Structures are given as C-alpha cells and as structure tokens.
Amino acid sequence: MQLPVIADTIRVSVEGLLGNGAVWANVIHLRKSGALTFAGAIAVADPVIAHLWTDSTASPTGWATLGHTTSSVQRIRYTPLDGLTATTIVPHVQAGTNSNDQLPPGTALVITAYTANRGRRYRGRIYLPALTEGSNGADGAPLSITQSSLQTAATNALITNLVGTGVSYVIASYGRPDALNPAGWTPFATNVTSLYIDGRWDSQRRRSH
C-alpha cells in the first residue's frame, strides 16, 4: 500500500498476536508540532500511548488486564508520512493477564474516535481484541465497567496525557477515491476530540483512512 504524504503526521501500527496465532493490528495516527523531529515525537509519544495496551496494573484498566493470557501485544511501528523517513519499530511484548475463557477469535470492543467535524473521513476506530468472558455480561453485552474503564484508559493514553507534549492523536484521511469523489481528495489529518465505546461486541477489522 502506497502511503500518502501528510505534513508532520505519523502512522502508528500497534501489533500483536491472538491465541490462535493470528496477527492483529490497530492503526492510528499522530501529529507532531513543527518544533519536534519525528524521532523526538516518537520518543515522547511511545511510552504514553503504549499504556493503553501494555499496562496491566494501572487504573483505569487497559487492554493487558482484560486480554486473554494466550494473546499479546508485540510491537508498535511508527511510520512518518513524509515519504522519506524510515519506520521505527519499538518492541512492546506484553501478554494479556486474564485467564477467563476467551471470547471467539475476532471479537473485539470498538473505540470510536471523533473530531470536531462530521463524516466518515473525520472518524476513526480502534479495536481491542482477545477479551474474555470476564468482560461479558449475562445478557451477552460487554460489562459497563469494562466499557467505562477502557474508554477512560484510551482517553488518557491518546488525548489527555499527550497534552503539552507537542504530539496529538489525529484521524488521517488518505485521499482515496470514492463514489462521491472519483478523483480522490488531498490527504489531511484532523485532531481527535473525544473517544467512545458502545455497548456491543464487534469484530476485529480496520480501515486505513
């Protein structure tokens, strides 16, 4: 896949393994200030955003506490969208710590990221896979405590704790053609303002823009 050029923007791929050996990935984007180099922005952002997936002790609860013991995070891959700078790969090997029965492979909670603008190009999704029956209510819906804790953890890692760092979480639109605009559009990125987890299980899939 050819990546677009978007000024000061970094494509971030959080990658891991499910218990059945399948690979999962979540792609998000960050934007740095002009005062930071890409290397500096990655060094600042990596320990902050990694907490959502790797911290198994923090409150609110992140993925590692709720993820099944046979699944894991493996690495975070940072690719500057300047068309030139090489990808930086940071190892983050962390298995889930929850030993309850795992939900079916591909089942995930979805975090929806919103910006100040309407439309599909201004929204994003993060999929939290490999959760267990410990997060599943008697009615077959995710427990409200799981939703609220993960939503808070995601907001902290991707919005609140990045304030003042010179890095922000953005939705990147890659400018691909669609039915309304066959010629495509100029790629751009928009700051995320809020995150939300709805009360149903979804399936692990993603789009890149």
Stockholm file with secondary structure:
# STOCKHOLM 1.0

chainA/1-209         MQLPVIADTIRVSVEGLLGNGAVWANVIHLRKSGALTFAGAIAVADPVIAHLWTDSTASPTGWATLGHTTSSVQRIRYTPLDGLTATTIVPHVQAGTNSNDQLPPGTALVITAYTANRGRRYRGRIYLPALTEGSNGADGAPLSITQSSLQTAATNALITNLVGTGVSYVIASYGRPDALNPAGWTPFATNVTSLYIDGRWDSQRRRSH
#=GR chainA/1-209 SS CCCCCCTTEEEEEEEEECTTSCEEEEEEEEEECTTSCHHHHHHHHHHHHTHHHHCSSCSSCCHHHHBBTTCEEEEEEEEETTSSSCCEEEEEEEECCBCSCBCCTTEEEEEEEEESSCSGGGEEEEEEECBBGGGBCTTSSBCHHHHHHHHHHHHHHHTGGGTTTTEEEEEEECCCCCSSCTTCCCCEEEEEEEEEECSSCEECCCCCC
#=GC SS_cons         CCCCCCTTEEEEEEEEECTTSCEEEEEEEEEECTTSCHHHHHHHHHHHHTHHHHCSSCSSCCHHHHBBTTCEEEEEEEEETTSSSCCEEEEEEEECCBCSCBCCTTEEEEEEEEESSCSGGGEEEEEEECBBGGGBCTTSSBCHHHHHHHHHHHHHHHTGGGTTTTEEEEEEECCCCCSSCTTCCCCEEEEEEEEEECSSCEECCCCCC
//
